């Protein structure tokens, strides 16, 4: 159930709505391999905020990006990652 698309300005988008942490990690790994091979300079990852008190997928993605030392900005439910 891959939800990955192109948008303007050479930015790729990965929408992780509905994914669990295990599947989200696989999607993130595959997505970053693909966009690095395509020389993409910026991407957007949409996680949503979730209905729980704690935004599980958002927090997971934030930690994943930090562990990989990616430069990013975020709002309530998405990340913009700079790859240059």
Secondary structure as the mmCIF struct_conf table of DSSP 4:
data_model
#
loop_
_struct_conf.conf_type_id
_struct_conf.id
_struct_conf.beg_label_comp_id
_struct_conf.beg_label_asym_id
_struct_conf.beg_label_seq_id
_struct_conf.end_label_comp_id
_struct_conf.end_label_asym_id
_struct_conf.end_label_seq_id
STRN STRN1 UNK A 4 UNK A 7
TURN_TY1_P TURN_TY1_P1 UNK A 8 UNK A 10
STRN STRN2 UNK A 11 UNK A 15
TURN_TY1_P TURN_TY1_P2 UNK A 17 UNK A 18
HELX_RH_AL_P HELX_RH_AL_P1 UNK A 21 UNK A 37
TURN_TY1_P TURN_TY1_P3 UNK A 38 UNK A 39
STRN STRN3 UNK A 42 UNK A 46
BEND BEND1 UNK A 51 UNK A 54
HELX_RH_AL_P HELX_RH_AL_P2 UNK A 56 UNK A 67
TURN_TY1_P TURN_TY1_P4 UNK A 68 UNK A 69
STRN STRN4 UNK A 71 UNK A 75
TURN_TY1_P TURN_TY1_P5 UNK A 76 UNK A 77
STRN STRN5 UNK A 78 UNK A 82
#
